[in-house]
């Protein structure tokens, strides 16, 4: 028997959470065709995997690479850490459908620039991706704030019934064209005035498509419990699954509240479909004037349009230098992005270890000084939390990055090493894999990732991108 690629003597961690096993994996074209004792097989390319883990490629369920997959299609920061699939359109912000011209409100303006024409339909964006594929597979949620921009001239109020109907029509079309679900971000100014009734009205389209409601909740700090109640109410009222994005309890006064929110999620599961993801860091990242600088123990300015020289600086140092306080410094720096130290390490571990929690980076591919999660998320979980801290097994860590998000978002034949599945694979050294990106020096590829394959094509090998761009639109 012959295959295009034969991975020999691999320690297979298949994504299901089952114990690892020694064996071989055969790949022909873009699919896995055989697994096990393949001593009688030959490969056009033989890959000696002795001492290495072979796992499904990691799926990042929450990124903001809507534009980057076209303008920076090799996506080195993603593939270098073993990521083979990304889900865009999160937090209520999607590149399509987007009909408006001119400047966009933040943080959409940090995700979508003038580098590309606007995509008035999701189909137009999908077709562009199919014609110019990136190195990773892509799927996209449809953003509520983007729909609001299309339907409303004034975002500082709740939508009218006619405006909700217009948003529903756009969403219905986009989902019919392949959109993965609806994302919302009532935390942000562009949707802050949306009522629960508005969100329910728009989300009512989801059940007929069998798609998820995915949300950056209205509050992740002082009112995180109330925000979670709203999210669960939206799902139960509409009859759709709900998914909590980058779950956290932000601010010193709220450390420990996951001991309330996680049991709430567990209790709700008896009546409805609930899921969540999180990032493995104590610092978050968003627009600088989000208000989070008032809750954070420390803030790093990552980008500033009027003051690009402040990229990478501590906000308190900037304020002192300018003779003002944090609020005054923020006013002078915006539009800007920042990293906010808001969470407690024990709480990060508690949320990360929950059985429903999948791993996400919440990556924004913008600027020279991003959050280190853009380059380090998945190796950080494998190295820091699975191997070094023993928070869970390697098999569990891999499941949180592969089969769990694949099943959650309906990505067929992805997320598991199984015959007939697409050959999205990562080969890594369990003993050395770790993140190297830091808050001070965030643009650094991880250690221990030997090679990465997307649809049977090698995209990353020994620290370098191969230039291959075999990604599919999912």
C-alpha positions in Angstrom: 0.0 0.0 0.0 1.2 3.5 -0.8 0.4 6.9 0.5 1.6 10.4 -0.3 2.8 11.0 3.2 3.5 8.3 5.8 4.0 9.3 9.4 5.9 6.4 11.0 6.5 5.6 14.7 4.3 8.5 15.9 2.8 8.8 19.4 -0.7 9.5 18.3 -2.9 11.8 20.4 -6.0 11.7 18.3 -8.0 14.6 19.8 -10.8 12.5 21.4 -9.1 12.6 24.8 -8.4 8.8 24.6 -4.9 7.6 25.7 -2.1 8.1 23.3 -1.0 5.1 21.2 2.1 4.3 19.1 1.4 3.9 15.4 1.6 5.2 11.9 -0.7 7.5 9.9 -1.0 7.5 6.1 -2.2 10.5 4.2 -3.2 10.7 0.5 -4.0 14.0 -1.1 -5.9 15.9 1.7 -7.2 13.0 3.7 -6.1 10.4 6.3 -6.4 7.0 4.7 -5.0 4.6 7.3 -3.9 4.5 10.9 -2.1 1.7 12.9 0.6 -0.8 12.1 1.4 0.3 8.6 4.6 -1.6 8.2 3.6 -2.8 4.7 2.9 0.7 3.5 5.2 3.0 1.6 5.1 6.8 1.5 6.0 9.2 -1.2 7.3 11.1 1.8 8.3 9.2 4.9 8.2 11.2 8.1 10.1 9.7 11.1 8.1 10.7 14.1 10.0 8.8 16.8 9.8 10.6 20.1 7.2 13.0 18.8 3.5 13.6 19.4 1.2 13.6 16.3 -2.0 15.4 17.0 -4.8 17.0 15.0 -4.1 20.5 13.9 -5.3 23.0 16.6 -8.6 24.9 16.0 -8.8 28.5 17.3 -12.5 29.2 17.8 -12.0 32.9 18.5 -9.8 35.2 16.4 -10.1 38.5 14.6 -8.1 37.6 11.4 -11.1 38.5 9.1 -8.9 40.7 6.9 -5.5 39.2 7.8 -6.3 35.9 6.1 -6.3 37.8 2.8 -3.7 40.5 3.5 -1.2 38.3 5.4 -2.3 34.8 4.1 0.6 32.8 5.5 -0.5 33.7 9.0 2.9 32.7 10.5 1.7 33.5 14.0 -1.0 30.9 13.8 0.6 28.0 12.0 3.9 28.3 13.9 2.0 27.3 17.1 0.2 24.4 15.3 -3.0 26.1 14.4 -4.7 24.8 11.2 -8.2 26.3 11.4 -9.4 29.7 12.6 -12.9 31.0 13.3 -13.3 34.8 12.5 -16.1 37.2 13.0 -16.1 37.2 16.8 -17.3 39.8 19.4 -20.0 41.1 17.1 -17.5 42.3 14.4 -17.2 40.6 11.0 -15.8 41.7 7.7 -18.9 40.6 6.0 -21.6 41.6 5.3 -20.4 45.2 5.6 -22.0 47.8 3.3 -20.9 51.0 4.9 -17.9 53.1 3.7 -15.6 55.3 5.6 -14.1 55.0 9.1 -15.3 52.1 11.2 -15.9 52.2 15.0 -13.3 50.5 17.2 -12.4 47.7 17.6 -13.8 46.9 14.1 -11.5 49.5 12.7 -8.5 47.5 14.0 -9.8 44.4 12.3 -11.0 45.9 8.9 -8.9 48.6 7.2 -9.1 50.1 3.8 -6.7 47.5 2.4 -9.5 45.6 0.8 -12.9 46.6 -0.7 -15.9 46.1 1.5 -17.7 42.8 1.2 -21.4 43.6 1.0 -22.3 39.9 1.3 -20.7 36.9 3.1 -20.7 35.1 -0.3 -18.4 37.8 -1.8 -16.0 37.3 1.1 -16.2 33.5 0.9 -15.5 33.5 -2.8 -12.5 35.8 -2.3 -11.1 33.4 0.2 -11.6 30.4 -2.1 -9.8 32.2 -4.9 -7.0 33.4 -2.6 -6.7 30.8 0.1 -4.6 31.4 3.2 -2.4 28.8 4.9 -5.1 27.8 7.4 -8.7 26.7 7.1 -11.2 29.5 7.8 -14.7 29.8 9.1 -16.6 33.0 10.0 -19.3 34.1 12.3 -21.6 37.0 11.3 -21.2 40.0 13.6 -24.2 41.7 15.2 -22.3 45.1 15.3 -21.6 44.8 11.6 -25.3 44.1 10.9 -26.1 47.1 13.1 -23.8 49.3 11.0 -25.6 48.2 7.9 -29.1 48.7 9.2 -28.8 51.8 11.5 -27.5 55.3 11.1 -27.3 55.9 14.9 -25.8 53.1 17.0 -26.3 55.0 20.3 -29.8 53.6 20.8 -31.8 50.3 20.6 -32.8 49.1 17.2 -36.4 49.6 16.0 -38.6 46.7 14.9 -37.9 47.5 11.2 -34.1 47.6 11.8 -34.2 44.3 13.6 -36.1 42.8 10.6 -33.4 44.2 8.3 -30.6 42.7 10.5 -32.5 39.3 10.5 -32.7 39.4 6.7 -29.0 40.0 6.4 -28.2 37.3 8.9 -30.4 34.8 7.2 -28.7 35.4 3.9 -25.2 35.2 5.3 -25.9 32.0 7.2 -27.4 30.5 3.9 -24.1 31.5 2.2 -22.0 29.6 4.8 -21.7 31.9 7.8 -21.1 29.8 11.0 -23.4 31.6 13.4 -24.1 34.9 15.0 -21.6 36.7 17.2 -22.5 39.6 19.5 -20.5 42.1 21.6 -22.9 44.2 23.7 -19.8 45.1 25.8 -18.7 47.4 23.0 -20.1 50.9 22.2 -21.4 49.8 18.8 -23.8 47.4 20.4 -24.0 48.7 24.0 -27.4 50.2 23.5 -28.9 46.9 22.1 -31.5 45.5 24.4 -31.9 41.9 25.3 -35.0 42.0 23.2 -33.0 43.2 20.2 -30.5 40.4 20.6 -33.3 37.8 20.9 -34.9 39.2 17.8 -31.8 38.9 15.7 -30.8 35.5 17.2 -34.2 34.1 16.4 -32.9 33.4 12.9 -30.4 30.9 14.2 -32.5 27.8 15.0 -33.7 27.3 11.4 -30.0 27.1 10.4 -28.9 25.1 13.4 -26.3 27.7 14.2 -24.8 29.1 17.5 -25.2 32.3 19.3 -21.6 33.3 20.3 -21.1 36.3 22.6 -18.6 38.6 24.1 -21.0 39.2 27.0 -22.3 42.6 28.1 -20.1 42.5 31.1 -17.1 40.4 32.2 -16.4 42.3 35.4 -18.7 43.6 38.2 -21.9 42.3 36.4 -20.6 39.1 34.9 -23.2 37.0 36.6 -26.0 39.2 35.3 -24.5 39.1 31.8 -24.3 35.3 31.9 -28.0 35.2 32.9 -28.8 37.4 29.9 -26.8 35.1 27.6 -28.6 32.0 28.9 -32.0 33.8 28.5 -31.3 34.6 24.9 -30.4 31.0 24.1 -33.4 29.5 26.0 -35.8 32.0 24.5 -34.6 31.5 20.9 -34.0 27.8 21.2 -30.4 28.0 20.0 -27.1 27.0 21.5 -25.1 29.7 23.2 -21.3 30.0 23.5 -19.5 32.3 25.9 -16.4 33.9 24.4 -13.1 34.2 26.3 -14.9 33.7 29.6 -13.2 35.7 32.4 -14.0 37.5 35.7 -12.2 40.7 35.3 -11.0 43.1 38.0 -9.7 42.4 41.5 -13.2 42.7 43.0 -14.5 39.9 40.8 -11.7 37.3 41.3 -13.4 34.1 42.3 -16.7 34.7 40.6 -16.1 31.8 38.3 -17.1 29.7 41.3 -20.5 31.2 40.6 -20.5 31.3 36.8 -19.2 27.8 36.0 -21.9 26.2 38.2 -24.5 28.4 36.4 -23.3 27.0 33.1 -23.4 23.4 34.5 -26.9 23.9 35.7 -28.1 25.4 32.5 -26.8 22.4 30.5 -29.6 20.3 31.7 -32.1 22.5 29.7 -30.0 24.0 26.9 -26.9 23.9 24.8 -24.0 25.9 26.4 -20.3 26.1 25.7 -17.4 28.4 26.4 -13.8 29.2 25.5 -11.0 31.0 27.3 -7.4 32.3 26.8 -4.5 31.0 29.0 -3.4 34.4 30.2 -4.1 36.8 33.2 -4.2 39.8 30.8 -6.8 40.6 28.2 -6.6 42.9 25.2 -9.0 45.3 23.5 -9.4 49.0 22.6 -7.6 51.2 25.1 -10.7 53.3 25.9 -12.9 50.3 26.8 -12.9 51.3 30.5 -10.8 48.4 31.5 -7.8 50.5 32.4 -9.7 51.5 35.5 -9.9 47.8 36.7 -6.5 46.6 35.6 -3.4 46.4 37.9 -1.3 47.2 34.9 -1.9 48.3 31.3 0.5 48.0 28.3 -0.3 50.2 25.3 0.1 48.0 22.2 -0.8 50.5 19.5 -1.7 54.2 19.3 -2.6 56.0 16.1 -1.6 59.5 17.3 1.4 58.3 19.3 2.8 55.1 17.7 6.0 55.7 19.6 4.2 54.6 22.8 3.7 51.0 21.5 4.8 48.6 24.2 4.9 51.2 27.0 3.3 51.0 30.4 0.2 53.3 30.6 1.2 54.5 34.1 4.7 55.5 32.8 3.2 57.4 29.9 0.7 59.2 32.2 3.5 60.2 34.6 5.7 61.4 31.7 2.8 63.5 30.5 1.8 64.8 33.9 -1.7 63.3 33.9 -3.6 60.3 35.2 -4.6 57.1 33.3 -7.8 58.7 32.0 -5.9 61.7 30.6 -3.3 59.5 29.0 -6.0 57.3 27.4 -7.7 60.4 25.9 -4.5 61.4 24.2 -3.6 58.0 23.0 -6.9 56.9 21.3 -7.6 55.4 18.9 -5.5 52.8 20.5 -5.3 49.2 21.8 -4.0 47.9 25.1 -3.2 44.8 27.2 -5.0 44.8 30.6 -3.8 42.8 33.6 -7.2 41.9 35.0 -7.5 38.2 35.9 -6.3 35.9 38.7 -4.1 33.0 37.8 -6.1 30.6 40.0 -9.3 31.6 38.2 -7.7 31.2 34.8 -6.8 27.7 35.7 -10.3 27.0 37.1 -12.0 28.1 33.9 -9.4 26.5 31.6 -9.8 23.1 33.4 -13.6 23.0 33.1 -14.7 20.1 30.9 -16.5 22.3 28.4 -13.8 24.9 28.0 -11.9 25.1 24.7 -8.8 27.1 24.1 -8.8 30.3 22.1 -6.3 33.0 21.4 -8.6 36.0 20.8 -5.8 37.1 18.5 -5.8 40.4 16.6 -3.3 40.5 13.8 -2.6 44.3 14.1 0.5 46.3 14.9 4.0 45.5 16.0 3.4 44.8 19.7 0.4 42.5 20.0 -0.7 40.5 23.0 1.7 37.4 23.3 -1.3 35.1 22.9 -1.2 35.9 19.1 2.0 33.8 18.9 1.9 31.6 22.0 -1.6 30.4 23.1 -1.6 26.7 22.2 2.0 25.8 23.1 1.4 27.7 26.4 -1.4 25.3 27.3 0.6 22.2 26.2 3.8 23.3 28.1 2.9 25.5 31.0 -0.5 24.0 32.0 -0.5 20.4 30.8 3.2 19.4 31.2 4.6 21.7 33.9 1.6 22.4 36.1 -0.2 19.1 35.5 -3.6 20.9 35.3 -4.8 18.2 33.0 -3.3 15.5 30.7 -1.8 16.2 27.3 -4.6 14.2 25.8 -7.2 16.5 27.5 -5.3 19.6 26.4 -5.3 18.4 22.8 -9.0 17.6 23.0 -9.7 21.2 24.2 -7.9 22.5 21.0 -9.2 20.0 18.4 -12.2 17.7 18.7 -14.1 19.9 21.2 -14.2 23.1 19.0 -14.7 21.0 15.9 -17.8 19.4 17.3 -19.0 22.6 18.9 -18.9 24.5 15.6 -19.9 21.7 13.3 -16.6 21.4 11.5 -17.1 18.1 9.8 -14.1 15.7 9.5 -11.8 18.0 11.5 -10.4 17.9 15.0 -9.6 14.1 15.2 -7.0 11.8 13.7 -9.4 9.3 12.0 -9.6 7.6 8.7 -11.6 9.7 6.2 -10.8 13.0 8.1 -8.9 15.8 6.6 -5.2 15.7 7.2 -4.8 18.7 9.5 -1.9 17.6 11.7 0.8 18.9 14.0 3.9 17.1 15.0 5.5 18.4 18.2 8.0 17.5 21.0 6.1 17.1 24.3 9.2 17.7 26.3 10.1 21.0 24.8 6.9 22.6 23.5 6.3 26.0 25.1 5.4 29.6 24.3 8.3 32.1 24.0 6.2 35.2 23.3 6.2 37.6 26.3 4.5 40.9 27.1 7.8 42.6 26.5 8.7 40.7 23.3 5.5 39.3 22.0 6.4 38.4 18.4 8.3 35.1 18.8 7.4 31.7 17.5 6.9 28.9 19.9 9.4 26.1 20.7 8.8 22.4 20.1 6.6 22.6 17.1 8.3 20.5 14.4 5.9 20.6 11.5 2.3 21.5 10.7 0.1 20.2 7.9 -3.1 21.6 6.5 -5.2 19.4 4.2 -2.2 17.2 3.7 0.2 20.0 2.8 3.1 21.0 5.0 2.8 24.7 5.9 5.4 24.9 8.7 8.7 23.0 9.2 11.6 23.4 11.6 10.8 27.1 12.4 10.0 28.3 8.9 6.9 28.7 6.8 6.9 26.7 3.6 4.9 29.2 1.6 2.1 26.8 1.0 -1.5 28.0 1.2 -3.9 25.0 1.2 -6.6 26.3 3.5 -10.3 25.6 2.9 -13.3 27.7 3.6 -15.4 25.8 6.1 
